[in-house]
Amino acid sequence: MGVLRIILTVIFVLDALALTVIVLLQEGKSAGLGAIAGGNSYWEQNKGRSAEGKKILWTKILAVAFIVLALLLNLNVF
């Protein structure tokens, strides 16, 4: 079972690196003057379809994967 632990550890490290990179690529939440006016613009309504929306989605997916892998590796079953 040591091989499975090594594979999970490698995936865990790659996930951590990818999560770090994708978070650093995102814009700040207070970017632009739209935040002052309430942010109810065309950009805010269609943010999920944009590149920034995809970065947010991948951040959530990688964060969940990171937590699940951390819990699996901490079980000491492997």
Protein Blocks (a to p, Z undefined) as FASTA:
>chain_A
ZZmmmmmmmmmmmmmmmmmmmmmmpccfkgcjklmnnopafklmmmmmmmklmmmmmmmm
mmmmmmmmmmmmmnomZZ
